[in-house]
Amino acid sequence: MKGSFFRSMTWLHTWGGLLACWLLFLVFFAGTLSYFRYEISWWMQPESHHLPRQQEQNAALQQALARLQADAPDSPQWFINLPDERNPLTRYGYRQAPEPGQRRGRFVDGYLLGDNAQQTAVLRDTKGGDFFYRLHFDLHYMSAITARWIVGAAAMIMLVGLVTGIVIHRRIFADFFTFRKGKGARSWLDIHNISSVLALPYHLMITYTGLLTLMFLYMSAPVDKVYPGGRGQFFNDQNPTFQAVKAAGEQRDEPLPVQAFVERFKADKQLDTISRININNPADENATVTLYGREPGQIAHYARSTLYDSQGEVLGNSREGQFYAPEKTASTLIALHTAKFAPWPLRWLFALGGLLGCVMVASGGVLWAKRLEEKRLKAAQPLGWNLRLVKALNIATVAGLPLASLVFLYLNRLLAPDFDARRDWEMHGFFICYVITLLFALYQPGRRGWAVIWAATAALALLLPLLNLFTTGHHVLDYLSYGHWALAGLELTVMVLGIVACFAARHCLGQENSGRRRVASTRSYKEQPQ
């Protein structure tokens, strides 16, 4: 304890937040972009932009099955994701036969477009919006399990920080209406308070549900105790359609009647469309087909599914009507975290909450640096390497991550479409840009460093539509004429980011110049004879 309960909570809030703030900003930033992961992926595959949105699922299914039969007739697994209102692309994939010593073969995927079953499109290879989705909980360049433990620890610190923040804010509602401009650390404290209180319900929900999504990783002991087979057996028990893939059997003479399974599934589940199909051992008698669909307007995370054998017999059915209250509660909370159910207005409201989370975390890091800097300047002490490092991390994370994301989009257009490693180098470029930004911030950790990074972000953001026009021939008016509102919205949103970055760079430069004038006037006063 630090003398009193209040001081202890303040110490815990300050130091816990500081140690995890840069990782938490990354999680909030990438998670906010993940609300539009399908739209980002669509923009990053411009070969599809001139085609109208695909509406007919039967044609898309036949097209995907024909392509899989041609490309991977002997594959042990096929996957098909059908288009919906957010994703116009039909995605197909298959798993190659494993090499000696491998447990599973490499996964290969592609996209098909158009209502015509004979129409295909070759799209550039890119991770797209899935990069940001995976980044916000799997990080990069490390094992996914290790990353999830690290992100889970940061999320727990975030939850503790929210609770302690509520405790130490004695004037929490009064502070919400208080903003003191041009007051140094006090101004950043006001920004921190306003962004925290305004979206407090969202912050609590997104942090708690984020931990809940991986609860079986963090607290697996109860499941391991009850189920000797571990989490795999537990999930099979919860959803009978999660069954082990049978070994390959005799070759089939005729292709699987997948279309008949689809019509039967839609009738049984009372659905108009399906979302996904998984086919195991498609070329032999032990084939199984799993169909997935979701009822429109459904908030809960679970989807309706049925598992069929090659003869059409039902091997397992999701029990959506038989879930117990804890299962429904957990499924609904997970759905609140992913927001897949949300219509466009609600999705933008979620994104606004994510942006306020970024502001809350960023202002906390900047506030700590401002307070320490003011304290050391008053005591005529040097800034020190620790303060310099914190200031550099603030610049590289808060201003550098938007810049790195724009570099990610730029590389999507600048790298050759047929470059084999283009997907990897788009992601490498993101992290290379971040490292360069961090090195520059270590060299220039003051307001000039902020100004340069924000200026670079503004330039790339405002020039992105021109880059898209020169490299693909598409532009905002073109997207609007095709009815591609999501693509037009992405470019317009990036341009708004550019305008905001311009104001941020101008503000930082203005503070830099005013600071120089104050220093010069102080020196001239001291040099005058007394």
C-alpha positions in Angstrom: 0.0 0.0 0.0 1.2 3.5 -0.8 0.1 5.3 2.4 -3.6 5.1 1.7 -6.1 3.2 -0.4 -6.6 6.2 -2.8 -2.8 6.6 -3.3 -2.4 2.9 -3.9 -5.1 2.9 -6.5 -3.5 6.0 -8.1 -0.1 4.3 -8.2 -1.6 1.1 -9.7 -3.5 3.0 -12.3 -0.5 5.1 -13.3 2.2 2.4 -13.5 0.0 -0.4 -14.8 -1.3 1.9 -17.6 2.2 3.2 -18.5 3.8 -0.3 -18.8 1.0 -1.6 -21.1 -0.1 1.6 -22.8 1.8 1.1 -26.1 0.6 -2.5 -26.5 -2.9 -1.5 -25.5 -2.9 1.3 -28.1 -1.9 -1.2 -30.8 -4.7 -3.5 -29.7 -7.3 -0.7 -29.7 -6.1 0.7 -33.0 -5.9 -2.7 -34.9 -9.2 -3.8 -33.2 -11.0 -0.7 -34.4 -9.8 -1.3 -38.0 -11.0 -4.9 -37.6 -14.6 -3.7 -37.6 -14.0 -3.0 -41.3 -11.8 -6.0 -42.1 -13.9 -7.2 -45.0 -14.1 -3.7 -46.6 -10.3 -3.2 -46.2 -9.7 -6.6 -47.9 -12.0 -5.7 -50.7 -10.2 -2.4 -51.3 -6.9 -4.2 -51.3 -8.0 -6.4 -54.2 -8.7 -3.8 -56.9 -9.2 -6.5 -59.6 -12.7 -7.0 -58.2 -13.7 -3.3 -58.1 -15.1 -3.1 -61.6 -17.5 -6.0 -61.1 -21.0 -5.6 -59.6 -21.7 -7.1 -56.2 -22.5 -10.8 -56.4 -25.9 -11.7 -55.2 -26.8 -15.2 -56.4 -25.4 -17.7 -54.0 -26.2 -20.8 -56.1 -24.1 -19.5 -59.0 -21.3 -18.6 -56.6 -21.4 -22.1 -55.0 -21.3 -23.9 -58.3 -18.4 -21.7 -59.5 -16.4 -22.4 -56.3 -17.0 -26.2 -56.5 -16.0 -26.3 -60.1 -12.8 -24.4 -59.3 -12.0 -26.7 -56.4 -12.6 -29.7 -58.4 -10.2 -28.5 -61.1 -7.5 -27.2 -58.8 -7.5 -29.7 -55.9 -9.5 -32.9 -56.7 -7.4 -34.9 -54.2 -7.3 -32.4 -51.4 -8.4 -33.6 -47.9 -10.4 -30.5 -47.2 -12.3 -27.8 -49.1 -13.6 -24.6 -47.8 -16.1 -22.1 -49.3 -17.2 -18.7 -47.9 -20.1 -17.3 -49.8 -20.7 -13.5 -50.4 -23.0 -11.5 -48.2 -24.0 -7.9 -47.7 -20.5 -6.9 -46.5 -18.2 -9.1 -48.5 -18.9 -9.4 -52.2 -16.1 -12.0 -52.8 -16.6 -15.7 -52.9 -13.7 -17.2 -51.1 -12.6 -20.8 -51.7 -9.7 -22.7 -50.2 -8.3 -26.1 -49.9 -5.6 -27.9 -47.9 -2.8 -29.6 -49.7 -1.7 -33.1 -48.8 0.8 -32.9 -45.9 4.5 -33.3 -46.7 6.5 -36.0 -44.9 6.8 -35.0 -41.2 4.0 -32.4 -41.4 0.8 -32.9 -39.4 -1.3 -30.8 -41.9 -0.7 -29.6 -45.4 -0.4 -25.9 -46.5 -3.6 -24.0 -46.9 -4.3 -22.4 -50.3 -7.1 -19.9 -50.9 -8.5 -17.7 -53.7 -11.4 -15.6 -54.7 -14.1 -15.9 -57.4 -16.4 -13.1 -58.6 -19.4 -12.5 -60.7 -22.9 -14.1 -61.1 -21.8 -16.1 -64.1 -20.6 -19.6 -63.0 -17.9 -19.5 -65.7 -16.5 -16.1 -64.6 -13.3 -16.1 -62.6 -10.9 -13.4 -61.5 -7.2 -13.5 -60.5 -6.8 -11.3 -57.5 -3.6 -10.1 -56.0 -2.4 -12.0 -52.9 -2.9 -9.9 -49.8 -3.7 -10.4 -46.1 -6.0 -7.4 -46.3 -8.1 -6.5 -43.3 -7.4 -9.9 -41.7 -3.9 -8.5 -41.0 -5.3 -6.0 -38.5 -7.8 -8.5 -37.1 -5.0 -11.0 -36.3 -2.6 -8.2 -35.2 -4.9 -7.1 -32.4 -4.7 -10.4 -30.6 -2.1 -12.6 -32.4 0.5 -9.8 -32.8 3.2 -10.9 -35.4 6.5 -12.7 -35.6 5.7 -15.0 -32.7 3.5 -17.9 -31.9 -0.2 -17.2 -31.7 -0.5 -18.8 -28.2 2.4 -16.7 -26.8 0.9 -13.5 -28.3 -2.6 -14.3 -26.8 -1.1 -14.7 -23.4 0.7 -11.3 -23.8 -2.4 -9.6 -25.1 -4.5 -11.2 -22.3 -2.1 -9.9 -19.7 -2.4 -6.4 -21.2 -6.2 -6.7 -21.3 -6.2 -7.6 -17.6 -4.1 -4.5 -16.9 -6.6 -2.5 -18.9 -9.5 -3.9 -16.8 -7.6 -3.1 -13.6 -6.8 0.4 -15.0 -10.5 1.1 -15.7 -11.6 0.0 -12.3 -8.9 2.0 -10.5 -9.6 5.0 -12.8 -13.2 5.0 -11.6 -12.0 4.8 -8.0 -9.5 7.6 -8.1 -11.8 10.0 -10.1 -13.7 11.6 -7.2 -15.1 14.2 -9.7 -15.6 11.9 -12.6 -18.7 13.6 -14.0 -17.5 17.1 -13.3 -14.2 16.3 -15.0 -16.1 15.1 -18.1 -17.2 18.7 -18.7 -13.8 20.2 -18.0 -11.2 21.0 -20.7 -8.4 23.5 -20.0 -6.7 24.4 -23.3 -3.0 25.2 -23.4 -2.3 24.1 -19.9 0.3 21.4 -20.6 -0.2 18.3 -18.6 -3.5 19.6 -17.3 -4.9 19.7 -20.8 -3.8 16.1 -21.5 -5.4 15.1 -18.2 -8.7 16.6 -19.3 -8.4 14.8 -22.7 -7.7 11.6 -20.8 -10.7 12.1 -18.5 -13.2 13.0 -21.3 -12.2 10.1 -23.6 -12.4 7.7 -20.6 -15.8 8.8 -19.3 -17.5 9.3 -22.6 -16.9 5.7 -23.7 -16.6 4.1 -20.3 -19.4 1.5 -21.0 -17.7 0.5 -24.3 -14.2 0.3 -22.6 -15.5 -2.0 -19.9 -17.4 -4.1 -22.4 -14.7 -4.5 -25.0 -12.0 -5.3 -22.4 -14.1 -7.9 -20.5 -15.4 -9.6 -23.6 -11.9 -9.6 -25.1 -10.8 -11.7 -22.1 -13.9 -13.8 -22.4 -13.2 -14.8 -26.0 -10.0 -16.6 -24.9 -11.3 -17.8 -21.5 -10.6 -21.5 -22.4 -7.0 -20.6 -23.1 -6.5 -18.6 -19.9 -8.6 -20.9 -17.6 -8.5 -24.3 -19.2 -8.2 -26.3 -15.9 -12.0 -26.9 -15.4 -12.4 -28.2 -18.9 -9.3 -30.4 -18.7 -10.6 -31.8 -15.4 -14.1 -32.7 -16.6 -13.1 -33.7 -20.2 -10.2 -36.2 -20.5 -9.9 -35.2 -24.1 -9.4 -31.6 -23.2 -10.8 -28.6 -25.0 -11.3 -30.5 -28.3 -13.7 -33.0 -26.6 -15.4 -30.1 -24.8 -16.1 -28.3 -28.1 -17.3 -31.5 -29.8 -19.8 -31.9 -26.9 -21.0 -28.3 -27.2 -21.5 -28.5 -31.0 -22.1 -32.0 -32.5 -21.0 -30.7 -35.9 -17.4 -30.4 -34.6 -16.4 -34.0 -35.3 -13.0 -35.4 -36.2 -12.3 -35.9 -39.9 -12.6 -39.5 -40.9 -9.8 -41.3 -42.7 -9.9 -41.3 -46.5 -11.9 -44.2 -47.9 -12.8 -45.5 -51.4 -13.0 -43.1 -54.3 -16.4 -41.8 -55.2 -17.7 -42.3 -58.8 -19.9 -39.2 -58.7 -19.3 -35.7 -57.1 -21.0 -34.9 -53.9 -24.6 -33.5 -54.2 -23.7 -30.4 -52.3 -26.5 -28.3 -53.8 -29.1 -30.8 -52.5 -27.5 -30.6 -49.0 -27.8 -26.8 -49.2 -31.5 -26.8 -50.1 -32.2 -29.3 -47.3 -30.2 -27.3 -44.8 -32.0 -24.0 -45.6 -35.4 -25.7 -45.2 -34.5 -27.4 -41.9 -32.9 -24.3 -40.4 -35.4 -21.9 -41.9 -32.7 -19.8 -43.5 -32.7 -17.9 -46.8 -28.9 -18.1 -47.3 -25.8 -19.9 -46.1 -22.5 -18.4 -45.1 -19.9 -21.2 -45.3 -19.3 -24.8 -46.4 -16.6 -27.2 -45.2 -16.0 -30.4 -47.1 -13.7 -33.2 -45.7 -12.4 -35.9 -48.0 -14.5 -34.6 -51.0 -13.2 -37.3 -53.4 -14.1 -40.5 -51.4 -17.0 -42.3 -49.7 -16.0 -41.0 -46.2 -16.7 -37.4 -47.3 -18.5 -35.1 -44.8 -20.1 -31.7 -45.5 -20.7 -29.1 -42.9 -23.0 -26.2 -43.7 -23.2 -22.9 -41.7 -25.8 -20.2 -41.7 -26.8 -17.3 -39.5 -30.2 -15.8 -38.9 -30.4 -12.1 -39.9 -30.4 -9.8 -36.9 -29.1 -12.4 -34.5 -26.7 -11.0 -31.9 -25.4 -14.3 -30.5 -22.1 -15.5 -31.7 -23.1 -19.1 -32.6 -24.2 -20.0 -36.1 -26.6 -22.7 -37.2 -24.8 -25.7 -38.6 -25.4 -29.2 -39.8 -22.9 -32.0 -40.5 -23.9 -34.5 -43.3 -22.2 -37.7 -44.5 -21.7 -38.4 -48.2 -25.1 -40.1 -48.4 -26.9 -37.1 -46.9 -27.4 -38.6 -43.4 -27.3 -36.0 -40.6 -24.3 -36.8 -38.3 -24.7 -33.7 -36.1 -26.8 -30.6 -35.6 -26.1 -27.4 -33.8 -28.5 -27.0 -30.9 -29.2 -23.3 -31.1 -32.6 -23.8 -29.5 -31.3 -25.8 -26.6 -28.5 -23.6 -25.3 -28.5 -23.0 -21.5 -28.4 -19.5 -20.1 -24.6 -19.4 -19.5 -24.0 -20.5 -23.1 -26.3 -17.9 -24.5 -24.7 -15.2 -22.2 -21.1 -16.2 -23.3 -22.1 -16.3 -27.0 -23.8 -12.9 -26.8 -20.8 -11.3 -25.0 -18.4 -12.7 -27.6 -20.7 -11.3 -30.3 -20.6 -7.9 -28.7 -16.8 -8.0 -28.9 -16.7 -8.8 -32.6 -19.8 -6.8 -33.6 -20.4 -9.0 -36.6 -24.1 -8.6 -36.1 -24.0 -4.8 -36.1 -25.6 -2.8 -39.0 -23.6 0.1 -40.4 -24.7 2.8 -37.9 -23.9 0.6 -34.9 -20.7 -0.5 -36.5 -19.5 3.1 -36.8 -20.6 3.7 -33.1 -18.4 0.7 -32.1 -15.5 2.2 -34.2 -16.0 5.6 -32.4 -15.7 3.8 -29.1 -12.5 2.2 -30.3 -11.1 5.5 -31.4 -11.9 7.0 -28.0 -10.1 4.0 -26.5 -7.0 5.0 -28.6 -7.3 8.6 -27.4 -7.6 7.4 -23.8 -4.6 5.2 -23.9 -2.5 7.7 -25.9 -3.3 10.6 -23.7 -2.4 8.6 -20.6 1.1 7.9 -22.0 1.6 11.5 -23.1 0.3 12.8 -19.8 2.9 10.7 -17.8 5.7 12.1 -20.0 4.4 15.7 -19.7 4.2 15.5 -16.0 7.7 14.1 -15.6 9.1 16.6 -18.1 7.6 19.6 -16.3 8.8 18.2 -12.9 12.4 17.8 -14.2 12.4 21.2 -15.9 11.3 22.9 -12.7 14.1 21.2 -10.8 16.6 22.0 -13.6 17.3 18.3 -14.1 18.2 16.6 -17.4 15.4 14.7 -19.1 17.1 11.4 -18.8 17.1 8.3 -21.1 13.8 6.9 -19.6 11.8 10.0 -20.4 13.3 10.2 -23.8 12.3 6.5 -24.4 8.8 7.1 -23.2 8.4 10.2 -25.5 9.8 8.3 -28.5 7.4 5.3 -27.9 4.5 7.8 -27.6 5.4 9.3 -31.0 6.1 6.0 -32.7 2.9 4.3 -31.4 0.4 7.1 -31.5 1.5 8.8 -34.8 3.6 6.0 -36.2 0.9 3.2 -36.3 -1.4 5.3 -38.6 1.6 6.0 -40.8 2.6 2.3 -40.9 -1.0 1.4 -41.8 -0.9 3.8 -44.8 2.4 2.3 -45.8 0.7 -1.1 -45.7 -2.0 0.2 -48.1 0.6 1.9 -50.3 2.6 -1.3 -50.7 -0.6 -3.1 -51.8 -0.7 -0.8 -54.8 3.1 -0.4 -55.5 4.2 -4.1 -55.3 3.7 -6.0 -58.5 0.4 -8.0 -58.5 2.2 -11.2 -59.4 5.0 -10.8 -56.9 5.1 -14.1 -55.0 5.9 -12.7 -51.6 3.8 -9.6 -51.8 1.5 -10.6 -48.9 4.5 -11.0 -46.6 6.2 -7.8 -47.8 3.0 -5.7 -47.2 3.1 -6.8 -43.6 6.9 -6.5 -43.4 6.5 -2.9 -44.6 4.1 -2.1 -41.8 6.7 -3.1 -39.2 9.7 -1.6 -41.0 7.9 1.7 -41.1 7.1 1.5 -37.4 10.8 0.7 -36.5 12.0 3.7 -38.7 9.5 5.9 -36.9 10.7 4.8 -33.5 14.3 5.4 -34.5 13.4 8.9 -35.7 11.5 9.6 -32.5 14.5 8.6 -30.4 16.5 11.1 -32.4 13.8 13.8 -32.3 11.5 13.0 -29.3 10.0 16.5 -29.0 7.2 18.4 -30.8 9.2 18.5 -34.0 9.2 14.7 -34.0 5.4 14.7 -33.6 5.1 17.3 -36.4 7.2 15.4 -38.9 5.4 12.1 -38.4 1.9 13.7 -38.5 3.0 15.6 -41.7 4.1 12.3 -43.3 0.8 10.7 -42.3 -1.2 13.6 -43.7 0.7 13.5 -47.0 0.2 9.7 -47.5 -3.4 9.9 -46.5 -4.3 12.7 -48.8 -2.4 11.2 -51.7 -3.8 7.7 -51.4 -6.8 8.3 -53.7 -4.4 9.6 -56.4 -2.2 6.5 -56.0 -5.3 4.3 -56.4 -6.3 6.3 -59.5 -2.9 6.0 -61.2 -2.3 2.3 -60.3 -5.8 0.9 -60.9 -7.8 3.6 -62.7 -10.4 3.6 -59.9 -11.6 6.6 -57.9 -14.3 7.6 -55.5 -16.8 8.7 -58.2 -16.2 5.4 -59.9 -17.0 3.5 -56.8 -20.1 5.5 -56.2 -21.3 4.8 -59.8 -21.0 1.1 -59.1 -22.7 1.3 -55.8 -19.5 0.3 -53.9 -20.2 2.6 -50.9 -17.7 0.8 -48.7 -14.8 1.4 -51.1 -15.7 5.1 -51.5 -16.1 5.3 -47.7 -12.7 3.9 -47.1 -10.9 6.5 -49.2 -13.0 9.3 -47.8 -12.2 8.2 -44.3 -8.5 8.1 -45.1 -8.7 11.6 -46.5 -10.4 12.8 -43.2 -7.5 11.2 -41.4 -5.2 13.2 -43.6 -6.9 16.4 -42.7 -6.8 15.6 -39.0 -3.1 14.8 -39.3 -2.5 18.2 -41.0 -4.1 20.0 -38.1 -2.0 17.9 -35.7 1.2 18.7 -37.5 0.4 22.4 -37.7 -0.4 22.4 -33.9 2.8 20.7 -33.0 4.8 23.1 -35.2 3.0 26.0 -33.6 3.9 24.8 -30.1 7.5 24.3 -31.2 7.8 27.8 -32.5 6.1 29.3 -29.4 8.4 27.3 -27.2 11.4 28.7 -29.1 10.2 32.2 -28.6 9.7 31.7 -24.9 13.2 30.3 -24.5 14.7 33.2 -26.6 12.8 35.8 -24.5 13.9 34.2 -21.3 17.6 34.2 -22.4 17.4 37.8 -23.5 15.9 38.8 -20.2 18.6 37.0 -18.2 21.4 38.6 -20.4 20.1 42.1 -19.7 22.2 44.0 -17.0 20.4 44.1 -13.7 
